[in-house]
Amino acid sequence: MKTLVVQSAADRRPEWMERCLSSVRSWAAHAQYEYLFLGDELFDFVPDWYLAKCGDKRPVAADLARLVWMQRLLQDNAADCVIWLDADVLVFAPQLRIAPQSTCLFGYELWVQPKRGKSGFEVRGNVHNAVAAFRQDCPILPFLIEAIQRLMRRADPEHIAPQMMGPKLLSHLHNLVGFEITHAIGAVSPALHRDLTDGSGAALQAWARRVQEPLLAANLAASTAPEVAATAVEVDACLHKVIDALSLCVGGFAGATSLVKS
């Protein structure tokens, strides 16, 4: 099966993101997947009215753009399977493989956050689209493209949540229809950012208790990183430290012991 990995990022991007993109390119080559990259021209796939309604919420526009791009590639027979990975996904375990057994596949994350009004942390499971894979003739892909545009037409521009067309939509649909998911590509929430840089902590312990299998790649959730640091320089430094820590976990990451053993 011919597999194509696709990514996109802004033309001007930070060094930590280059490290993530480089990890995906190297992994794709190791897995004998083809690789294709687009810059800001990704948004050419989005209708003008949708872009206008998104305003400065570019991730919401990217949620649609990636799907339309992948649909075009499949229609043009560029591959049998097309895989999207967000630009802030770091692949640190070369054994990662993405091969949907059904017609599509999404990621699954364990999101760690402080409990409201209480001490400690809670862990919430969500389907996410930092990784999304579609095979030829997938019926879900055109449905998502249509559904997202219908949702946007009905949405109040002042109340468009950043994850509205991605994790929120996919998690609701997953509860109804049961998508094929991978636990190998999760997410690093701000609480985990802190513990990963420290090597241990209560948030990391709460996450590790819920892990079903080691992570082989992780979405660094860079848009939430400002919750960890006050300035852009500090955010960049934090993300570099997280990348440094995870890059040592070539056998996979399942908690503090993975960091120690590496």
Backbone bond lengths (Angstrom), bond angles and torsions (degrees), N, CA, C in turn:
res aa  C-N    CA-C-N  psi(-1)  N-CA   C-N-CA  omega(-1)  CA-C   N-CA-C  phi
1 M - - - 1.454 - - 1.528 109.29 -
2 K 1.311 116.67 126.49 1.462 121.23 178.10 1.522 109.35 -79.21
3 T 1.322 115.77 122.96 1.466 121.66 -176.64 1.520 109.87 -118.07
4 L 1.313 115.37 135.74 1.462 122.54 -178.93 1.527 109.21 -122.75
5 V 1.322 116.70 126.26 1.462 122.70 175.51 1.523 108.43 -98.66
6 V 1.328 116.46 130.55 1.467 120.36 -178.86 1.525 110.10 -124.61
7 Q 1.336 115.19 145.89 1.454 122.21 177.47 1.518 110.21 -146.30
8 S 1.313 114.54 163.60 1.459 120.47 175.91 1.520 108.85 -148.92
9 A 1.325 115.57 149.62 1.464 121.19 175.68 1.520 107.99 -157.42
10 A 1.323 115.80 160.98 1.454 121.05 178.27 1.525 110.22 -61.27
11 D 1.310 116.19 151.82 1.456 120.38 -178.67 1.534 111.45 -62.70
12 R 1.329 116.22 -33.83 1.461 120.84 174.58 1.526 108.11 -105.38
13 R 1.314 116.79 117.78 1.467 120.55 -174.39 1.524 109.77 -144.28
14 P 1.336 116.12 154.93 1.469 120.71 -177.09 1.525 112.73 -74.94
15 E 1.316 115.49 164.76 1.455 121.86 -176.77 1.524 111.86 -64.43
16 W 1.350 117.67 -37.03 1.461 118.92 -179.73 1.526 110.42 -62.12
17 M 1.342 117.84 -34.47 1.458 120.69 178.46 1.526 110.81 -69.40
18 E 1.335 116.27 -36.26 1.471 119.57 175.85 1.517 110.35 -60.24
19 R 1.323 116.69 -36.86 1.468 120.44 177.96 1.532 110.75 -64.72
20 C 1.324 116.25 -39.95 1.468 119.76 177.31 1.529 110.89 -65.03
21 L 1.320 116.37 -48.28 1.467 120.59 -179.80 1.526 110.80 -60.35
22 S 1.321 115.81 -41.12 1.468 119.72 179.14 1.526 111.20 -63.32
23 S 1.340 116.75 -37.18 1.467 119.62 179.28 1.524 111.35 -64.63
24 V 1.326 116.40 -36.29 1.468 120.30 179.57 1.528 110.47 -71.89
25 R 1.324 116.56 -42.36 1.476 119.50 178.21 1.525 110.84 -60.55
26 S 1.327 116.66 -44.36 1.471 120.40 -179.70 1.528 111.14 -64.85
27 W 1.339 115.66 -42.75 1.470 119.75 178.68 1.517 111.16 -63.24
28 A 1.337 117.48 -43.54 1.468 120.96 -179.75 1.527 110.51 -60.26
29 A 1.319 116.38 -42.27 1.462 119.87 178.73 1.527 110.49 -64.57
30 H 1.332 116.96 -42.15 1.465 121.43 179.20 1.525 111.27 -62.61
31 A 1.343 116.56 -37.88 1.468 121.40 -178.93 1.526 112.35 -83.67
32 Q 1.330 116.41 -1.03 1.472 123.12 -177.70 1.533 111.40 62.03
33 Y 1.330 115.00 38.96 1.456 122.56 171.41 1.533 107.97 -98.38
34 E 1.301 116.54 146.67 1.453 119.13 172.53 1.522 109.29 -78.58
35 Y 1.345 115.79 161.54 1.462 120.14 -174.24 1.521 110.20 -137.02
36 L 1.339 115.23 138.58 1.465 121.13 -180.00 1.519 108.72 -140.91
37 F 1.333 116.24 137.11 1.466 121.57 -176.65 1.525 110.22 -128.44
38 L 1.341 115.62 140.01 1.456 122.48 172.52 1.521 109.55 -125.86
39 G 1.337 115.44 147.80 1.454 120.49 173.89 1.517 110.24 -92.02
40 D 1.307 116.27 -137.24 1.459 120.64 -177.43 1.525 113.44 -65.75
41 E 1.336 116.43 -13.89 1.465 118.97 177.88 1.524 112.02 -66.20
42 L 1.315 117.63 -8.23 1.466 120.81 174.23 1.529 110.26 -53.94
43 F 1.326 116.41 -36.64 1.463 120.21 -174.62 1.528 113.02 -75.12
44 D 1.334 116.56 -4.35 1.470 119.95 172.98 1.521 111.08 -66.11
45 F 1.330 116.53 -18.70 1.466 120.74 179.88 1.528 112.75 -82.05
46 V 1.319 117.25 -5.03 1.464 121.64 -175.83 1.529 109.87 -102.65
47 P 1.345 118.60 132.65 1.468 120.83 177.69 1.531 111.65 -59.05
48 D 1.328 116.24 148.85 1.461 120.91 -177.79 1.531 112.01 -58.00
49 W 1.341 116.72 -40.47 1.466 119.25 -177.71 1.525 111.60 -64.08
50 Y 1.340 115.75 -35.06 1.470 120.48 -179.83 1.529 109.58 -69.01
51 L 1.338 116.30 -44.64 1.463 120.07 178.50 1.526 111.10 -60.10
52 A 1.333 115.13 -43.09 1.465 119.77 -178.71 1.529 110.73 -62.12
53 K 1.301 116.66 -40.33 1.461 120.43 -178.33 1.526 111.36 -72.16
54 C 1.342 116.66 -31.01 1.466 120.33 177.53 1.524 111.43 -67.22
55 G 1.325 116.63 -33.27 1.455 119.87 -175.83 1.511 110.76 64.26
56 D 1.338 115.92 -126.37 1.459 119.76 -179.07 1.532 112.48 -89.34
57 K 1.317 117.64 7.70 1.473 121.51 179.25 1.533 109.29 -86.34
58 R 1.319 115.74 70.15 1.464 121.56 -176.51 1.530 113.67 -60.83
59 P 1.338 120.22 -36.22 1.471 118.77 177.82 1.526 113.14 -58.62
60 V 1.348 117.11 -32.14 1.465 120.28 178.78 1.529 109.66 -69.35
61 A 1.325 116.60 -36.54 1.464 120.55 175.71 1.526 110.32 -67.83
62 A 1.332 116.39 -38.66 1.463 120.47 179.91 1.520 112.09 -66.06
63 D 1.340 117.20 -29.43 1.462 120.37 178.16 1.523 111.35 -59.14
64 L 1.335 116.42 -38.54 1.462 120.30 177.29 1.522 111.26 -81.75
65 A 1.324 116.75 -43.20 1.461 121.04 -175.56 1.523 112.21 -56.74
66 R 1.324 117.40 -42.91 1.460 120.16 -177.81 1.527 111.18 -62.43
67 L 1.333 116.10 -38.38 1.466 120.24 -178.19 1.524 111.30 -68.35
68 V 1.324 116.45 -43.40 1.464 120.01 179.45 1.520 110.17 -64.94
69 W 1.331 117.01 -42.01 1.465 121.22 178.22 1.522 110.77 -60.94
70 M 1.319 116.62 -46.84 1.455 119.92 -179.78 1.525 111.48 -63.90
71 Q 1.325 116.87 -38.20 1.462 120.30 177.31 1.526 110.80 -61.83
72 R 1.334 116.73 -43.22 1.473 120.26 178.85 1.525 110.97 -62.02
73 L 1.321 116.70 -42.61 1.465 120.32 -179.75 1.525 111.49 -62.71
74 L 1.318 116.42 -41.82 1.464 120.35 178.81 1.530 110.75 -68.27
75 Q 1.316 116.99 -39.80 1.463 120.68 177.86 1.518 111.67 -63.95
76 D 1.341 116.34 -32.51 1.462 121.28 179.10 1.529 112.47 -85.78
77 N 1.336 116.48 5.77 1.466 122.64 -179.77 1.524 112.65 58.22
78 A 1.334 115.94 35.86 1.459 120.19 177.45 1.524 111.53 -70.16
79 A 1.342 116.06 -23.42 1.462 121.08 179.74 1.518 109.16 -165.10
80 D 1.330 115.08 165.18 1.469 120.66 173.41 1.521 110.72 -82.97
81 C 1.328 114.99 -27.57 1.468 121.11 179.60 1.524 107.91 -142.78
82 V 1.331 116.10 132.79 1.465 121.34 177.52 1.524 108.42 -116.23
83 I 1.329 115.71 131.68 1.463 122.80 -178.19 1.522 109.55 -117.31
84 W 1.312 116.46 127.42 1.460 121.87 173.38 1.524 109.36 -101.74
85 L 1.348 115.87 136.17 1.456 121.82 170.72 1.526 108.19 -129.96
86 D 1.338 116.53 131.15 1.459 120.58 177.21 1.523 110.37 -58.46
87 A 1.333 114.99 155.92 1.467 120.39 -178.06 1.521 112.67 -68.83
88 D 1.337 118.09 -17.32 1.466 120.25 178.33 1.525 111.71 -103.48
89 V 1.322 116.62 24.21 1.469 121.52 172.35 1.521 108.65 -91.97
90 L 1.313 116.03 129.18 1.458 122.65 176.44 1.521 109.12 -107.04
91 V 1.326 117.44 123.28 1.463 121.66 173.66 1.521 107.44 -98.35
92 F 1.320 117.18 116.68 1.466 121.05 -176.07 1.520 113.33 -116.59
93 A 1.326 118.04 -7.82 1.466 121.88 178.86 1.531 108.45 -119.50
94 P 1.318 118.52 109.76 1.467 121.16 -173.19 1.520 114.95 -63.89
95 Q 1.347 117.55 -16.16 1.462 119.73 -179.20 1.524 113.26 -76.24
96 L 1.327 118.46 -4.43 1.465 121.55 178.40 1.525 110.83 -56.89
97 R 1.321 115.51 132.56 1.462 121.26 172.81 1.527 108.19 -135.92
98 I 1.330 116.06 142.47 1.462 121.81 178.84 1.518 107.69 -123.89
99 A 1.317 116.11 108.90 1.462 121.51 -177.76 1.520 108.46 -143.70
100 P 1.323 117.79 89.69 1.468 120.93 -177.72 1.523 112.26 -55.70
101 Q 1.324 115.78 131.89 1.459 120.23 175.20 1.530 110.42 -83.82
102 S 1.332 115.68 -24.19 1.463 121.06 173.64 1.532 107.23 -100.03
103 T 1.320 117.68 -155.63 1.468 119.13 -177.55 1.521 112.78 -89.74
104 C 1.341 118.03 -10.75 1.462 119.50 178.33 1.522 110.21 -156.10
105 L 1.328 115.00 165.65 1.459 121.09 -177.23 1.525 108.91 -152.87
106 F 1.345 116.06 144.44 1.461 121.88 176.55 1.527 109.02 -131.54
107 G 1.322 116.03 171.13 1.451 120.60 179.08 1.518 111.92 -89.08
108 Y 1.338 115.50 165.83 1.459 121.37 176.34 1.519 108.13 -134.33
109 E 1.331 116.40 129.29 1.450 121.52 -175.85 1.520 111.17 -119.38
110 L 1.316 114.73 151.94 1.459 122.66 170.37 1.523 106.51 -109.52
111 W 1.323 116.35 103.09 1.463 122.09 -173.94 1.523 109.37 -92.55
112 V 1.321 115.55 118.78 1.461 121.96 -177.44 1.521 109.59 -99.88
113 Q 1.314 116.78 129.38 1.458 121.06 178.56 1.524 109.68 -148.12
114 P 1.345 117.05 156.64 1.469 119.38 178.83 1.523 111.18 -62.73
115 K 1.327 115.95 144.04 1.457 120.30 175.52 1.521 109.51 -69.48
116 R 1.323 116.76 138.34 1.457 120.31 179.97 1.529 110.82 -72.37
117 G 1.320 115.29 123.08 1.454 120.02 176.74 1.512 114.55 71.99
118 K 1.338 117.34 7.11 1.464 120.95 -179.07 1.520 109.23 -137.35
119 S 1.307 115.20 164.11 1.457 119.35 173.95 1.522 109.76 -82.47
120 G 1.314 116.48 160.28 1.458 120.63 178.49 1.516 113.03 91.90
121 F 1.330 114.97 -173.06 1.456 121.34 -174.84 1.523 111.17 -128.56
122 E 1.322 114.97 149.96 1.457 121.23 172.69 1.518 108.79 -113.03
123 V 1.325 115.83 153.24 1.461 121.88 -178.40 1.519 108.44 -123.51
124 R 1.317 115.81 122.58 1.459 121.16 -179.32 1.521 110.39 -115.80
125 G 1.325 116.04 132.58 1.453 120.77 177.36 1.520 111.09 -90.57
126 N 1.334 116.39 131.55 1.465 122.00 179.68 1.520 110.76 -137.81
127 V 1.310 116.35 144.70 1.458 121.09 167.57 1.519 107.26 -78.29
128 H 1.322 117.60 138.74 1.466 119.95 -179.17 1.530 110.82 -134.13
129 N 1.322 115.33 163.34 1.461 121.16 -178.73 1.518 112.79 -113.54
130 A 1.354 117.69 21.37 1.461 119.67 171.05 1.519 109.47 -64.49
131 V 1.332 115.90 -25.13 1.462 122.18 166.15 1.528 107.31 -126.11
132 A 1.306 115.34 131.90 1.467 121.29 176.42 1.524 107.55 -146.73
133 A 1.316 116.38 131.64 1.456 121.12 -179.11 1.530 109.37 -129.67
134 F 1.326 115.31 136.06 1.460 121.31 179.74 1.523 109.39 -132.80
135 R 1.336 114.85 138.89 1.462 120.69 175.65 1.525 109.89 -100.80
136 Q 1.313 114.28 168.48 1.457 120.26 178.16 1.534 110.62 -53.07
137 D 1.324 115.44 140.64 1.471 122.80 175.35 1.531 113.45 62.76
138 C 1.326 117.29 27.08 1.472 120.29 177.06 1.527 109.52 -70.36
139 P 1.323 118.78 124.12 1.470 120.18 -179.46 1.532 112.63 -76.70
140 I 1.333 117.37 -18.46 1.462 121.14 -178.05 1.525 111.25 -72.64
141 L 1.327 117.42 -35.60 1.464 121.20 -175.23 1.535 112.50 -60.01
142 P 1.333 120.34 -54.74 1.475 118.69 177.90 1.527 112.61 -63.74
143 F 1.339 117.34 -31.29 1.456 119.73 176.86 1.527 111.05 -62.58
144 L 1.341 117.03 -45.20 1.461 120.55 -179.63 1.528 111.36 -63.73
145 I 1.323 116.60 -40.49 1.467 120.43 179.17 1.524 110.29 -61.22
146 E 1.316 116.69 -44.10 1.468 121.21 179.24 1.527 110.85 -69.13
147 A 1.329 116.83 -44.41 1.461 120.73 -177.03 1.531 111.53 -63.52
148 I 1.316 117.09 -41.96 1.467 120.75 -179.45 1.522 111.05 -63.46
149 Q 1.319 116.86 -41.34 1.468 119.07 179.39 1.528 111.30 -67.84
150 R 1.318 116.81 -37.14 1.465 119.60 176.92 1.532 110.83 -65.40
151 L 1.327 116.43 -41.47 1.453 120.18 177.72 1.524 111.48 -62.49
152 M 1.323 116.07 -41.39 1.460 119.70 -179.11 1.523 111.93 -66.23
153 R 1.310 117.39 -37.56 1.468 120.09 178.69 1.537 110.85 -62.50
154 R 1.321 116.66 -32.01 1.470 120.86 -178.35 1.530 112.61 -88.28
155 A 1.324 117.20 -15.36 1.459 121.07 -171.64 1.526 112.13 -74.68
156 D 1.316 114.97 145.16 1.458 122.57 171.76 1.532 107.33 -79.39
157 P 1.337 118.88 119.92 1.468 120.77 -177.29 1.530 113.71 -55.41
158 E 1.331 116.54 -25.98 1.463 120.24 -179.33 1.522 112.64 -80.64
159 H 1.329 117.11 -9.38 1.469 120.08 -175.85 1.531 111.35 -133.75
160 I 1.317 116.00 46.05 1.465 121.22 175.93 1.528 107.98 -96.83
161 A 1.307 116.22 106.36 1.468 120.94 -178.95 1.525 110.14 -70.69
162 P 1.343 118.24 144.80 1.469 121.24 -178.16 1.526 113.90 -55.56
163 Q 1.336 117.56 -31.99 1.463 120.83 -176.27 1.530 112.77 -102.69
164 M 1.327 115.92 13.96 1.467 120.94 -173.80 1.521 113.07 -58.72
165 M 1.341 117.28 -44.65 1.460 121.50 -175.60 1.527 113.27 -95.50
166 G 1.330 115.36 2.42 1.456 119.87 179.59 1.514 111.77 -116.67
167 P 1.342 117.48 -105.03 1.472 120.42 -176.54 1.521 115.31 -56.63
168 K 1.331 117.89 -39.58 1.464 119.16 -178.71 1.531 111.19 -64.38
169 L 1.326 116.73 -48.89 1.465 120.85 179.35 1.523 111.10 -63.35
170 L 1.334 116.82 -47.59 1.461 120.27 -176.81 1.531 112.08 -65.63
171 S 1.336 116.99 -37.33 1.465 119.42 179.72 1.521 111.18 -65.81
172 H 1.337 116.91 -40.80 1.468 119.96 177.31 1.529 110.70 -64.18
173 L 1.327 116.78 -44.45 1.465 119.92 179.70 1.530 111.12 -65.53
174 H 1.335 115.74 -39.08 1.461 119.89 -179.63 1.528 111.22 -61.11
175 N 1.331 116.27 -38.21 1.465 119.96 178.87 1.527 111.88 -62.82
176 L 1.330 116.03 -24.66 1.458 120.58 -178.67 1.531 112.87 -93.12
177 V 1.340 116.18 -42.87 1.467 118.80 -170.09 1.531 113.95 -114.30
178 G 1.328 117.83 -16.75 1.456 119.53 176.91 1.516 114.21 71.72
179 F 1.343 117.76 76.21 1.461 121.72 176.97 1.533 110.39 -69.11
180 E 1.306 116.16 157.17 1.459 120.57 166.62 1.533 107.23 -72.03
181 I 1.321 116.53 130.68 1.462 120.52 -177.54 1.526 110.35 -130.31
182 T 1.330 115.27 158.67 1.454 121.41 172.85 1.520 108.94 -119.43
183 H 1.332 116.00 133.84 1.459 122.08 176.02 1.524 111.04 -90.17
184 A 1.331 116.88 -4.57 1.466 120.83 -174.39 1.522 112.90 -75.68
185 I 1.349 116.56 -16.31 1.468 120.31 178.71 1.522 107.56 -122.69
186 G 1.315 116.10 98.70 1.453 121.62 -177.30 1.516 112.08 -104.02
187 A 1.320 116.79 -151.81 1.459 121.68 -177.71 1.525 110.35 -139.54
188 V 1.321 115.01 149.92 1.457 122.29 177.20 1.524 107.86 -108.14
189 S 1.316 116.74 104.65 1.463 121.63 179.40 1.529 109.39 -76.76
190 P 1.349 117.81 166.53 1.466 119.39 178.03 1.527 113.74 -53.37
191 A 1.332 117.41 -38.73 1.467 120.06 178.69 1.531 111.05 -62.09
192 L 1.333 116.61 -37.79 1.464 119.98 178.08 1.518 111.59 -73.82
193 H 1.343 117.53 -32.00 1.472 120.16 175.48 1.526 109.74 -51.99
194 R 1.324 115.44 -49.42 1.469 120.08 -177.17 1.528 111.44 -61.53
195 D 1.323 116.55 -45.59 1.463 119.80 -175.74 1.524 112.14 -72.69
196 L 1.324 116.73 -32.51 1.459 119.23 177.70 1.519 111.08 -66.08
197 T 1.320 116.61 -38.99 1.461 119.39 179.11 1.525 111.14 -71.66
198 D 1.339 117.06 -28.32 1.472 121.49 178.69 1.528 112.41 -87.21
199 G 1.340 116.76 -22.34 1.452 120.53 -179.80 1.516 114.40 95.16
200 S 1.335 117.18 -9.77 1.466 121.35 178.38 1.518 108.51 -169.34
201 G 1.350 115.56 174.55 1.458 119.87 178.50 1.512 111.33 151.32
202 A 1.323 116.27 168.25 1.464 121.66 -175.50 1.518 112.41 -66.81
203 A 1.337 116.92 -36.36 1.467 119.94 179.52 1.526 110.54 -65.32
204 L 1.327 116.34 -42.94 1.462 120.64 178.93 1.521 111.11 -64.72
205 Q 1.325 116.87 -37.53 1.461 120.48 177.69 1.531 111.22 -65.63
206 A 1.340 116.40 -41.53 1.466 120.06 178.76 1.522 110.60 -63.74
207 W 1.327 116.15 -40.44 1.471 121.00 178.44 1.529 110.63 -64.41
208 A 1.333 116.67 -46.52 1.466 120.92 -175.62 1.521 112.23 -62.37
209 R 1.342 117.45 -30.68 1.467 120.14 179.01 1.517 112.38 -66.67
210 R 1.330 117.50 -21.70 1.465 121.25 -178.24 1.528 113.84 -100.60
211 V 1.300 117.32 -8.27 1.473 120.75 -174.33 1.523 110.77 -67.25
212 Q 1.341 115.84 131.29 1.461 120.86 178.32 1.526 112.16 -94.35
213 E 1.320 115.89 -30.21 1.461 120.98 178.07 1.525 108.07 -154.55
214 P 1.325 118.05 155.42 1.471 119.83 -177.58 1.530 112.21 -61.25
215 L 1.320 115.66 144.97 1.456 120.19 171.82 1.524 109.04 -74.14
216 L 1.322 115.31 139.56 1.461 121.45 174.61 1.521 110.86 -110.45
217 A 1.320 115.18 -13.72 1.464 123.03 176.75 1.518 106.82 -155.61
218 A 1.328 116.47 159.53 1.463 119.43 -177.34 1.519 111.10 -146.56
219 N 1.324 114.25 138.53 1.456 121.54 169.88 1.526 106.79 -80.76
220 L 1.325 118.03 119.61 1.456 121.50 -176.65 1.523 112.85 -77.37
221 A 1.340 116.02 -3.62 1.474 120.53 176.49 1.519 110.58 47.96
222 A 1.327 115.44 52.63 1.462 120.99 -172.29 1.522 113.22 -60.56
223 S 1.330 116.92 -28.00 1.469 119.18 -178.83 1.526 112.10 -65.37
224 T 1.336 116.89 -20.80 1.473 120.65 178.98 1.524 112.30 -97.75
225 A 1.327 117.85 -5.61 1.462 121.38 -176.69 1.528 113.78 -59.16
226 P 1.353 120.14 -32.05 1.473 118.72 177.29 1.522 114.05 -57.20
227 E 1.329 117.91 -16.03 1.468 119.75 175.22 1.522 111.76 -69.32
228 V 1.340 116.14 -17.18 1.460 121.32 -176.71 1.530 111.63 -94.21
229 A 1.324 116.94 -33.71 1.463 121.31 -175.05 1.527 109.98 -134.84
230 A 1.315 115.10 156.99 1.470 120.50 -172.16 1.524 113.50 -86.36
231 T 1.324 117.86 -33.58 1.462 121.17 -175.59 1.520 110.86 -116.99
232 A 1.330 116.18 162.06 1.462 121.25 179.16 1.523 111.12 -61.37
233 V 1.312 116.89 -36.90 1.467 120.78 179.00 1.523 110.34 -64.35
234 E 1.330 116.73 -42.17 1.465 120.83 179.16 1.524 111.60 -68.09
235 V 1.344 116.67 -36.76 1.461 120.53 176.88 1.529 109.87 -62.26
236 D 1.333 116.60 -47.11 1.462 120.37 179.11 1.528 111.25 -59.57
237 A 1.328 116.23 -42.49 1.465 120.30 -179.83 1.521 110.90 -63.77
238 C 1.337 116.72 -40.32 1.466 120.96 178.32 1.521 110.78 -62.69
239 L 1.331 117.08 -45.69 1.462 120.63 -178.96 1.524 111.29 -64.36
240 H 1.329 117.41 -37.76 1.466 119.97 175.76 1.531 111.03 -61.88
241 K 1.337 117.07 -40.32 1.471 120.50 179.14 1.531 111.09 -65.27
242 V 1.330 116.94 -40.08 1.466 120.47 177.70 1.525 110.05 -63.46
243 I 1.330 116.14 -42.93 1.472 120.24 178.23 1.524 110.37 -63.08
244 D 1.328 116.64 -42.74 1.471 120.19 178.51 1.529 110.74 -58.59
245 A 1.339 116.31 -44.51 1.469 120.26 -177.37 1.524 111.62 -66.56
246 L 1.330 116.71 -46.95 1.466 119.80 -176.72 1.531 111.83 -71.95
247 S 1.318 117.56 -30.27 1.468 120.45 -177.77 1.524 112.19 -63.22
248 L 1.322 116.57 -20.27 1.464 120.29 177.49 1.527 112.44 -81.77
249 C 1.329 116.79 -13.46 1.474 120.84 -174.53 1.527 110.98 -90.56
250 V 1.311 116.50 60.39 1.467 120.60 -175.31 1.524 112.18 -67.84
251 G 1.308 116.92 -17.97 1.462 120.46 177.05 1.514 112.91 -91.83
252 G 1.336 116.72 -1.04 1.455 121.51 -177.98 1.520 110.35 113.27
253 F 1.328 116.07 159.65 1.464 121.41 -178.22 1.522 109.61 -122.62
254 A 1.339 115.87 123.74 1.468 120.51 -179.80 1.520 112.39 -133.84
255 G 1.341 116.97 13.16 1.453 120.08 179.29 1.510 111.81 142.48
256 A 1.329 116.42 -171.68 1.461 121.68 -175.40 1.522 112.72 -58.24
257 T 1.329 117.50 -34.52 1.463 119.76 -179.37 1.526 111.57 -63.79
258 S 1.327 116.89 -30.11 1.466 120.17 176.79 1.518 110.15 -64.48
259 L 1.323 116.18 -39.66 1.459 120.77 179.21 1.522 110.72 -67.60
260 V 1.340 116.42 -41.29 1.460 120.49 -178.75 1.520 110.85 -65.96
261 K 1.348 115.84 -46.48 1.463 119.85 -177.01 1.517 111.77 -65.68
262 S 1.347 116.12 -29.53 1.453 118.64 -178.90 1.516 110.25 -74.78
